[in-house]
């Protein structure tokens, strides 16, 4: 199976996960989310062995966002995550996506990978053991994600200056 196929399956996995969450089957959602999150490491391994592609470099972060944001949106619907926290994370992702359009993406940086892992662990925690501590972990992941924005802003500014 190619890395791109795994990436696309991860993005699509958000739909059955959201359905499981909203229909009260958090245990199923947790298992599906954990498998989908693990596929991020697997597709990276497959891509490194087969040779990374520009398409894969574009699809991988989009699939991560689709997975995390669809699970979080469903958790908002069932009142397990506050709307403001979802909006904070979704807003950051939209802003960084815009900055990535301006800058040339050389592949994932360590900080981006760490952000994704933290978000996926936090969403998994909310699914497995909902409550204050899990939402606090999600808030910590959101704050870490926001702390990465200056890196993307600097790269976009530099790319914009290079074009001139």
MIFIMAR-572630 format. One record per residue: residue number from 1; x, y, z of N, C-alpha, C in turn; chain. Coordinates in pm, whole numbers, plus 50000, padded with zeros to 5 digits. Each point is the difference from the previous one (the first is absolute). Example, Ala and Ser with C-alpha at 12.3 -4.5 7.8 and 13.67 -1.06 7.14 Angstrom:
<nodes>
+-----+-------+-------+-------+-------+-------+-------+-------+-------+-------+--------+
! num !    nx !    ny !    nz !   cax !   cay !   caz !    cx !    cy !    cz ! chaine !
+-----+-------+-------+-------+-------+-------+-------+-------+-------+-------+--------+
!   1 ! 51319 ! 49431 ! 50780 ! 49911 ! 50119 ! 50000 ! 50090 ! 50120 ! 50000 !      A !
!   2 ! 49965 ! 50105 ! 49928 ! 50082 ! 50119 ! 50006 ! 49923 ! 50109 ! 50073 !      A !
+-----+-------+-------+-------+-------+-------+-------+-------+-------+-------+--------+
</nodes>
This chain:
<nodes>
+-----+-------+-------+-------+-------+-------+-------+-------+-------+-------+--------+
! num !    nx !    ny !    nz !   cax !   cay !   caz !    cx !    cy !    cz ! chaine !
+-----+-------+-------+-------+-------+-------+-------+-------+-------+-------+--------+
!   1 ! 50086 ! 49882 ! 50000 ! 49914 ! 50118 ! 50000 ! 50090 ! 50124 ! 50000 !      A !
!   2 ! 49967 ! 50097 ! 49917 ! 50082 ! 50120 ! 49991 ! 49973 ! 50095 ! 50116 !      A !
!   3 ! 50097 ! 50087 ! 50022 ! 49986 ! 50099 ! 50106 ! 49882 ! 50092 ! 49973 !      A !
!   4 ! 49979 ! 50036 ! 49873 ! 49889 ! 50090 ! 49967 ! 49865 ! 49935 ! 50031 !      A !
!   5 ! 49988 ! 49871 ! 49976 ! 49874 ! 49930 ! 50031 ! 49975 ! 50002 ! 50150 !      A !
!   6 ! 50104 ! 49974 ! 50079 ! 49986 ! 50005 ! 50146 ! 49960 ! 50141 ! 50046 !      A !
!   7 ! 50059 ! 50100 ! 49938 ! 49968 ! 50138 ! 50034 ! 49854 ! 50032 ! 49971 !      A !
!   8 ! 49953 ! 49959 ! 49883 ! 49860 ! 50025 ! 49963 ! 49905 ! 49925 ! 50092 !      A !
!   9 ! 50035 ! 49877 ! 50035 ! 49916 ! 49924 ! 50094 ! 49994 ! 50068 ! 50136 !      A !
!  10 ! 50112 ! 50061 ! 50044 ! 50001 ! 50073 ! 50128 ! 49903 ! 50118 ! 49994 !      A !
!  11 ! 50001 ! 50071 ! 49890 ! 49910 ! 50115 ! 49987 ! 49854 ! 49955 ! 50001 !      A !
!  12 ! 49972 ! 49893 ! 49927 ! 49862 ! 49949 ! 49992 ! 49955 ! 49940 ! 50132 !      A !
!  13 ! 50093 ! 49951 ! 50081 ! 49966 ! 49938 ! 50128 ! 49928 ! 50097 ! 50093 !      A !
!  14 ! 50017 ! 50129 ! 49977 ! 49930 ! 50098 ! 50084 ! 49849 ! 49984 ! 49996 !      A !
!  15 ! 49947 ! 49956 ! 49887 ! 49854 ! 49986 ! 49987 ! 49943 ! 49890 ! 50089 !      A !
!  16 ! 50050 ! 49876 ! 49993 ! 49945 ! 49898 ! 50091 ! 50032 ! 50030 ! 50147 !      A !
!  17 ! 50110 ! 50067 ! 50025 ! 50033 ! 50037 ! 50138 ! 49897 ! 50100 ! 50051 !      A !
!  18 ! 49970 ! 50101 ! 49921 ! 49899 ! 50099 ! 50040 ! 49864 ! 49935 ! 50019 !      A !
!  19 ! 49965 ! 49909 ! 49912 ! 49874 ! 49929 ! 50012 ! 49996 ! 49917 ! 50128 !      A !
!  20 ! 50108 ! 49932 ! 50031 ! 50006 ! 49920 ! 50124 ! 49987 ! 50089 ! 50123 !      A !
!  21 ! 50065 ! 50115 ! 49998 ! 49993 ! 50092 ! 50114 ! 49858 ! 50050 ! 50019 !      A !
!  22 ! 49939 ! 50047 ! 49892 ! 49867 ! 50060 ! 50012 ! 49891 ! 49897 ! 50026 !      A !
!  23 ! 50028 ! 49873 ! 49972 ! 49900 ! 49896 ! 50030 ! 50027 ! 49931 ! 50132 !      A !
!  24 ! 50093 ! 50054 ! 50078 ! 50023 ! 49949 ! 50135 ! 50094 ! 49881 ! 50010 !      A !
!  25 ! 50077 ! 49974 ! 49898 ! 50093 ! 49887 ! 50001 ! 50144 ! 50050 ! 50008 !      A !
!  26 ! 50032 ! 50063 ! 50113 ! 50135 ! 50057 ! 50017 ! 50108 ! 49894 ! 49998 !      A !
!  27 ! 49968 ! 49880 ! 50048 ! 50100 ! 49893 ! 49998 ! 50039 ! 49966 ! 49857 !      A !
!  28 ! 49903 ! 49992 ! 49913 ! 50027 ! 49973 ! 49858 ! 50078 ! 50118 ! 49940 !      A !
!  29 ! 49957 ! 50121 ! 50033 ! 50068 ! 50120 ! 49949 ! 50145 ! 50002 ! 50046 !      A !
!  30 ! 50024 ! 49961 ! 50125 ! 50137 ! 49999 ! 50052 ! 50087 ! 49901 ! 49923 !      A !
!  31 ! 49949 ! 49880 ! 49975 ! 50076 ! 49899 ! 49926 ! 50028 ! 50049 ! 49859 !      A !
!  32 ! 49898 ! 50051 ! 49931 ! 50019 ! 50050 ! 49863 ! 50097 ! 50117 ! 49997 !      A !
!  33 ! 49987 ! 50091 ! 50096 ! 50087 ! 50117 ! 50005 ! 50145 ! 49957 ! 50025 !      A !
!  34 ! 50018 ! 49908 ! 50092 ! 50135 ! 49952 ! 50031 ! 50065 ! 49935 ! 49877 !      A !
!  35 ! 49923 ! 49917 ! 49929 ! 50053 ! 49938 ! 49878 ! 50033 ! 50105 ! 49894 !      A !
!  36 ! 49910 ! 50095 ! 49983 ! 50023 ! 50105 ! 49900 ! 50120 ! 50086 ! 50038 !      A !
!  37 ! 50013 ! 50033 ! 50127 ! 50114 ! 50081 ! 50045 ! 50130 ! 49922 ! 49980 !      A !
!  38 ! 49998 ! 49871 ! 50028 ! 50120 ! 49918 ! 49980 ! 50038 ! 49992 ! 49853 !      A !
!  39 ! 49901 ! 50012 ! 49912 ! 50030 ! 49994 ! 49857 ! 50088 ! 50117 ! 49956 !      A !
!  40 ! 50003 ! 50108 ! 50078 ! 50087 ! 50113 ! 49969 ! 50147 ! 49957 ! 50005 !      A !
!  41 ! 50034 ! 49922 ! 50101 ! 50138 ! 49950 ! 50010 ! 50028 ! 49897 ! 49891 !      A !
!  42 ! 49902 ! 49914 ! 49975 ! 50020 ! 49895 ! 49900 ! 50018 ! 50060 ! 49861 !      A !
!  43 ! 49915 ! 50099 ! 49964 ! 50014 ! 50055 ! 49865 ! 50131 ! 50077 ! 49985 !      A !
!  44 ! 50048 ! 50059 ! 50109 ! 50131 ! 50065 ! 49996 ! 50111 ! 49900 ! 49975 !      A !
!  45 ! 49992 ! 49887 ! 50066 ! 50100 ! 49894 ! 49982 ! 49996 ! 49947 ! 49856 !      A !
!  46 ! 49879 ! 49976 ! 49950 ! 49985 ! 49950 ! 49863 ! 50054 ! 50103 ! 49900 !      A !
!  47 ! 49969 ! 50127 ! 50023 ! 50045 ! 50106 ! 49909 ! 50152 ! 50011 ! 50000 !      A !
!  48 ! 50062 ! 49989 ! 50116 ! 50146 ! 50009 ! 50004 ! 50065 ! 49882 ! 49927 !      A !
!  49 ! 49941 ! 49884 ! 50008 ! 50056 ! 49881 ! 49932 ! 49979 ! 50007 ! 49848 !      A !
!  50 ! 49884 ! 50052 ! 49959 ! 49968 ! 50005 ! 49857 ! 50046 ! 50129 ! 49934 !      A !
!  51 ! 50034 ! 50097 ! 50081 ! 50036 ! 50131 ! 49948 ! 49882 ! 50095 ! 50012 !      A !
!  52 ! 50013 ! 50104 ! 50082 ! 49889 ! 50093 ! 50019 ! 49964 ! 50071 ! 49870 !      A !
!  53 ! 49871 ! 50035 ! 49989 ! 49952 ! 50071 ! 49882 ! 49947 ! 50137 ! 50040 !      A !
!  54 ! 49994 ! 50090 ! 49905 ! 49943 ! 50133 ! 50026 ! 49853 ! 49988 ! 50037 !      A !
!  55 ! 49928 ! 49907 ! 49935 ! 49860 ! 49979 ! 50031 ! 49983 ! 49952 ! 50144 !      A !
!  56 ! 50085 ! 49908 ! 50042 ! 49994 ! 49951 ! 50137 ! 50030 ! 50108 ! 50102 !      A !
!  57 ! 50098 ! 50086 ! 49967 ! 50034 ! 50110 ! 50090 ! 49884 ! 50097 ! 50016 !      A !
!  58 ! 49919 ! 50015 ! 49897 ! 49882 ! 50086 ! 50007 ! 49885 ! 49930 ! 50072 !      A !
!  59 ! 49978 ! 49873 ! 49967 ! 49885 ! 49927 ! 50057 ! 50015 ! 49967 ! 50147 !      A !
!  60 ! 50121 ! 49968 ! 50046 ! 50019 ! 49953 ! 50137 ! 49949 ! 50099 ! 50106 !      A !
!  61 ! 50042 ! 50127 ! 49997 ! 49948 ! 50091 ! 50102 ! 49850 ! 50027 ! 49985 !      A !
!  62 ! 49949 ! 49994 ! 49877 ! 49856 ! 50019 ! 49981 ! 49921 ! 49884 ! 50061 !      A !
!  63 ! 50053 ! 49878 ! 49984 ! 49934 ! 49883 ! 50059 ! 50002 ! 50008 ! 50153 !      A !
!  64 ! 50113 ! 50045 ! 50056 ! 50008 ! 50016 ! 50146 ! 49893 ! 50098 ! 50049 !      A !
!  65 ! 49987 ! 50111 ! 49929 ! 49902 ! 50101 ! 50039 ! 49858 ! 49946 ! 49986 !      A !
!  66 ! 49973 ! 49930 ! 49891 ! 49866 ! 49943 ! 49980 ! 49965 ! 49904 ! 50112 !      A !
!  67 ! 50095 ! 49916 ! 50038 ! 49976 ! 49904 ! 50107 ! 49975 ! 50069 ! 50133 !      A !
!  68 ! 50088 ! 50089 ! 50039 ! 49989 ! 50066 ! 50130 ! 49877 ! 50090 ! 50006 !      A !
!  69 ! 49980 ! 50081 ! 49897 ! 49889 ! 50095 ! 50004 ! 49863 ! 49933 ! 49991 !      A !
!  70 ! 49989 ! 49890 ! 49924 ! 49871 ! 49932 ! 49995 ! 49968 ! 49935 ! 50134 !      A !
!  71 ! 50100 ! 49940 ! 50065 ! 49976 ! 49943 ! 50132 ! 49965 ! 50108 ! 50101 !      A !
!  72 ! 50072 ! 50111 ! 49996 ! 49971 ! 50110 ! 50093 ! 49862 ! 50060 ! 49976 !      A !
!  73 ! 49961 ! 50016 ! 49874 ! 49868 ! 50055 ! 49969 ! 49890 ! 49910 ! 50058 !      A !
!  74 ! 50018 ! 49869 ! 49986 ! 49902 ! 49907 ! 50056 ! 50000 ! 50007 ! 50152 !      A !
!  75 ! 50117 ! 50019 ! 50059 ! 50007 ! 50012 ! 50146 ! 49933 ! 50129 ! 50049 !      A !
!  76 ! 50001 ! 50103 ! 49917 ! 49927 ! 50122 ! 50034 ! 49850 ! 49972 ! 49996 !      A !
!  77 ! 49955 ! 49928 ! 49897 ! 49858 ! 49969 ! 49985 ! 49946 ! 49926 ! 50123 !      A !
!  78 ! 50080 ! 49909 ! 50057 ! 49954 ! 49925 ! 50117 ! 50041 ! 50066 ! 50131 !      A !
!  79 ! 50047 ! 50124 ! 49991 ! 50035 ! 50083 ! 50116 ! 50115 ! 49942 ! 50083 !      A !
!  80 ! 50091 ! 49928 ! 49935 ! 50117 ! 49947 ! 50071 ! 50118 ! 50097 ! 49992 !      A !
!  81 ! 49995 ! 50090 ! 49902 ! 50104 ! 50102 ! 49982 ! 49928 ! 50133 ! 49980 !      A !
!  82 ! 50047 ! 50104 ! 50068 ! 49934 ! 50131 ! 49981 ! 50024 ! 50056 ! 49859 !      A !
!  83 ! 49899 ! 50068 ! 49949 ! 50008 ! 50058 ! 49866 ! 50119 ! 50094 ! 49986 !      A !
!  84 ! 50028 ! 50080 ! 50103 ! 50109 ! 50096 ! 49990 ! 50135 ! 49930 ! 49980 !      A !
!  85 ! 50016 ! 49882 ! 50060 ! 50126 ! 49927 ! 49986 ! 50012 ! 49944 ! 49858 !      A !
!  86 ! 49891 ! 49949 ! 49947 ! 49998 ! 49955 ! 49860 ! 50032 ! 50117 ! 49908 !      A !
!  87 ! 49937 ! 50116 ! 50024 ! 50022 ! 50118 ! 49916 ! 50146 ! 50046 ! 50006 !      A !
!  88 ! 50061 ! 49990 ! 50116 ! 50139 ! 50039 ! 50017 ! 50090 ! 49910 ! 49914 !      A !
!  89 ! 49978 ! 49871 ! 50008 ! 50081 ! 49905 ! 49923 ! 49972 ! 50013 ! 49851 !      A !
!  90 ! 49874 ! 50005 ! 49962 ! 49964 ! 50011 ! 49858 ! 50049 ! 50132 ! 49941 !      A !
!  91 ! 49990 ! 50108 ! 50076 ! 50049 ! 50130 ! 49953 ! 50149 ! 50000 ! 49977 !      A !
!  92 ! 50073 ! 49938 ! 50092 ! 50146 ! 49990 ! 49984 ! 50033 ! 49920 ! 49874 !      A !
!  93 ! 49930 ! 49889 ! 49980 ! 50027 ! 49916 ! 49883 ! 49972 ! 50076 ! 49870 !      A !
!  94 ! 49892 ! 50075 ! 49996 ! 49968 ! 50078 ! 49880 ! 50105 ! 50107 ! 49974 !      A !
!  95 ! 50044 ! 50067 ! 50107 ! 50100 ! 50105 ! 49986 ! 50132 ! 49944 ! 49949 !      A !
!  96 ! 50044 ! 49889 ! 50058 ! 50126 ! 49938 ! 49958 ! 49988 ! 49946 ! 49857 !      A !
!  97 ! 49884 ! 49947 ! 49965 ! 49981 ! 49954 ! 49862 ! 50019 ! 50115 ! 49902 !      A !
!  98 ! 49949 ! 50117 ! 50035 ! 50019 ! 50118 ! 49916 ! 50146 ! 50039 ! 49990 !      A !
!  99 ! 50071 ! 49993 ! 50112 ! 50143 ! 50032 ! 49997 ! 50078 ! 49899 ! 49916 !      A !
! 100 ! 49958 ! 49874 ! 50005 ! 50069 ! 49897 ! 49920 ! 49981 ! 50024 ! 49851 !      A !
! 101 ! 49889 ! 50059 ! 49963 ! 49976 ! 50030 ! 49858 ! 50102 ! 50103 ! 49952 !      A !
! 102 ! 50032 ! 50096 ! 50087 ! 50094 ! 50105 ! 49965 ! 50143 ! 49946 ! 49996 !      A !
! 103 ! 50033 ! 49910 ! 50093 ! 50138 ! 49951 ! 50008 ! 50013 ! 49866 ! 49928 !      A !
! 104 ! 50120 ! 49967 ! 49967 ! 50028 ! 49870 ! 49938 ! 50015 ! 49899 ! 50113 !      A !
! 105 ! 49931 ! 49890 ! 49986 ! 50005 ! 49897 ! 50105 ! 50110 ! 49901 ! 49965 !      A !
! 106 ! 50099 ! 49989 ! 50089 ! 50112 ! 49909 ! 49979 ! 49977 ! 49865 ! 50066 !      A !
! 107 ! 49882 ! 49973 ! 50046 ! 49975 ! 49878 ! 50076 ! 49974 ! 50038 ! 50144 !      A !
! 108 ! 49950 ! 49906 ! 50077 ! 49962 ! 50028 ! 50138 ! 50124 ! 50027 ! 50085 !      A !
! 109 ! 49988 ! 50098 ! 50083 ! 50105 ! 50030 ! 50097 ! 49968 ! 49925 ! 50128 !      A !
! 110 ! 50100 ! 49986 ! 50083 ! 49983 ! 49929 ! 50126 ! 49890 ! 50064 ! 50084 !      A !
! 111 ! 49994 ! 50132 ! 50002 ! 49900 ! 50068 ! 50081 ! 49859 ! 49969 ! 49949 !      A !
! 112 ! 49984 ! 49990 ! 49868 ! 49869 ! 49968 ! 49943 ! 49960 ! 49857 ! 50035 !      A !
! 113 ! 50097 ! 49909 ! 49996 ! 49972 ! 49862 ! 50037 ! 49962 ! 49990 ! 50147 !      A !
! 114 ! 50071 ! 50074 ! 50085 ! 49970 ! 49999 ! 50144 ! 49860 ! 50055 ! 50025 !      A !
! 115 ! 49962 ! 50105 ! 49929 ! 49867 ! 50058 ! 50014 ! 49893 ! 49899 ! 49963 !      A !
! 116 ! 50021 ! 49930 ! 49890 ! 49902 ! 49901 ! 49955 ! 49988 ! 49887 ! 50101 !      A !
! 117 ! 50111 ! 49951 ! 50050 ! 49997 ! 49892 ! 50100 ! 49927 ! 50046 ! 50126 !      A !
! 118 ! 50029 ! 50121 ! 50046 ! 49932 ! 50051 ! 50120 ! 49850 ! 50011 ! 49978 !      A !
! 119 ! 49960 ! 50052 ! 49885 ! 49856 ! 50011 ! 49972 ! 49934 ! 49864 ! 49994 !      A !
! 120 ! 50064 ! 49906 ! 49933 ! 49940 ! 49867 ! 49988 ! 49991 ! 49930 ! 50136 !      A !
! 121 ! 50103 ! 50015 ! 50082 ! 49996 ! 49943 ! 50136 ! 49889 ! 50065 ! 50084 !      A !
! 122 ! 49986 ! 50130 ! 49987 ! 49897 ! 50071 ! 50076 ! 49861 ! 49959 ! 49957 !      A !
! 123 ! 49976 ! 49988 ! 49870 ! 49870 ! 49956 ! 49951 ! 49974 ! 49857 ! 50047 !      A !
! 124 ! 50100 ! 49916 ! 49993 ! 49987 ! 49863 ! 50051 ! 49965 ! 49998 ! 50147 !      A !
! 125 ! 50061 ! 50089 ! 50078 ! 49969 ! 50009 ! 50143 ! 49856 ! 50043 ! 50023 !      A !
! 126 ! 49951 ! 50095 ! 49922 ! 49862 ! 50045 ! 50015 ! 49905 ! 49886 ! 49964 !      A !
! 127 ! 50035 ! 49921 ! 49901 ! 49915 ! 49886 ! 49962 ! 50003 ! 49891 ! 50107 !      A !
! 128 ! 50118 ! 49972 ! 50053 ! 50015 ! 49889 ! 50094 ! 49950 ! 50034 ! 50140 !      A !
! 129 ! 50036 ! 50118 ! 50048 ! 49965 ! 50039 ! 50137 ! 49956 ! 50146 ! 50000 !      A !
! 130 ! 49877 ! 50026 ! 49954 ! 49956 ! 50140 ! 49991 ! 49997 ! 50067 ! 50136 !      A !
! 131 ! 50025 ! 50126 ! 50000 ! 49995 ! 50076 ! 50125 ! 50099 ! 50114 ! 49999 !      A !
! 132 ! 50013 ! 50059 ! 50114 ! 50080 ! 50121 ! 50015 ! 50146 ! 49979 ! 49964 !      A !
! 133 ! 50060 ! 49891 ! 50048 ! 50144 ! 49981 ! 49973 ! 50026 ! 49977 ! 49851 !      A !
! 134 ! 49909 ! 49930 ! 49933 ! 50018 ! 49975 ! 49857 ! 49985 ! 50131 ! 49922 !      A !
! 135 ! 49904 ! 50083 ! 50038 ! 49985 ! 50130 ! 49935 ! 50119 ! 50091 ! 50031 !      A !
! 136 ! 50057 ! 49985 ! 50120 ! 50120 ! 50078 ! 50033 ! 50117 ! 49956 ! 49911 !      A !
! 137 ! 50010 ! 49871 ! 49973 ! 50103 ! 49950 ! 49909 ! 49976 ! 50055 ! 49859 !      A !
! 138 ! 49874 ! 50005 ! 49958 ! 49967 ! 50056 ! 49869 ! 50033 ! 50149 ! 49995 !      A !
! 139 ! 49974 ! 50072 ! 50108 ! 50035 ! 50141 ! 50006 ! 50152 ! 50017 ! 49990 !      A !
! 140 ! 50074 ! 49914 ! 50070 ! 50146 ! 50005 ! 49991 ! 50048 ! 49977 ! 49858 !      A !
! 141 ! 49939 ! 49905 ! 49931 ! 50036 ! 49975 ! 49860 ! 49967 ! 50122 ! 49914 !      A !
! 142 ! 49885 ! 50063 ! 50027 ! 49961 ! 50120 ! 49924 ! 50099 ! 50113 ! 50024 !      A !
! 143 ! 50042 ! 50019 ! 50123 ! 50096 ! 50107 ! 50032 ! 50136 ! 49972 ! 49935 !      A !
! 144 ! 50041 ! 49874 ! 50000 ! 50123 ! 49964 ! 49931 ! 49987 ! 50030 ! 49851 !      A !
! 145 ! 49885 ! 49965 ! 49943 ! 49976 ! 50024 ! 49857 ! 50008 ! 50149 ! 49969 !      A !
! 146 ! 49941 ! 50081 ! 50086 ! 50004 ! 50145 ! 49980 ! 50144 ! 50052 ! 50012 !      A !
! 147 ! 50077 ! 49941 ! 50090 ! 50139 ! 50041 ! 50017 ! 50084 ! 49972 ! 49876 !      A !
! 148 ! 49954 ! 49910 ! 49912 ! 50075 ! 49970 ! 49878 ! 49971 ! 50100 ! 49888 !      A !
! 149 ! 49897 ! 50081 ! 50014 ! 49960 ! 50092 ! 49893 ! 50112 ! 50095 ! 49960 !      A !
! 150 ! 50078 ! 50059 ! 50093 ! 50107 ! 50090 ! 49955 ! 50100 ! 49934 ! 49904 !      A !
! 151 ! 50024 ! 49871 ! 50016 ! 50090 ! 49928 ! 49909 ! 49944 ! 50004 ! 49858 !      A !
! 152 ! 49871 ! 49971 ! 49986 ! 49937 ! 50002 ! 49868 ! 49994 ! 50142 ! 49945 !      A !
! 153 ! 49974 ! 50096 ! 50087 ! 49993 ! 50139 ! 49958 ! 50136 ! 50046 ! 49947 !      A !
! 154 ! 50106 ! 49963 ! 50070 ! 50135 ! 50038 ! 49956 ! 50033 ! 49935 ! 49866 !      A !
! 155 ! 49963 ! 49874 ! 49981 ! 50026 ! 49933 ! 49873 ! 49922 ! 50065 ! 49886 !      A !
! 156 ! 49874 ! 50037 ! 50027 ! 49919 ! 50064 ! 49896 ! 50055 ! 50138 ! 49967 !      A !
! 157 ! 50043 ! 50074 ! 50100 ! 50058 ! 50133 ! 49979 ! 50126 ! 49988 ! 49917 !      A !
! 158 ! 50085 ! 49903 ! 50033 ! 50124 ! 49980 ! 49926 ! 49970 ! 49958 ! 49855 !      A !
! 159 ! 49904 ! 49911 ! 49981 ! 49966 ! 49956 ! 49865 ! 49945 ! 50116 ! 49920 !      A !
! 160 ! 49921 ! 50086 ! 50063 ! 49944 ! 50115 ! 49932 ! 50112 ! 50098 ! 49960 !      A !
! 161 ! 50098 ! 50019 ! 50089 ! 50113 ! 50088 ! 49971 ! 50086 ! 49943 ! 49889 !      A !
! 162 ! 50014 ! 49868 ! 49996 ! 50081 ! 49936 ! 49895 ! 49939 ! 50018 ! 49863 !      A !
! 163 ! 49867 ! 50008 ! 49993 ! 49930 ! 50015 ! 49874 ! 50022 ! 50139 ! 49942 !      A !
! 164 ! 50010 ! 50098 ! 50087 ! 50018 ! 50138 ! 49955 ! 50135 ! 50015 ! 49944 !      A !
+-----+-------+-------+-------+-------+-------+-------+-------+-------+-------+--------+
</nodes>
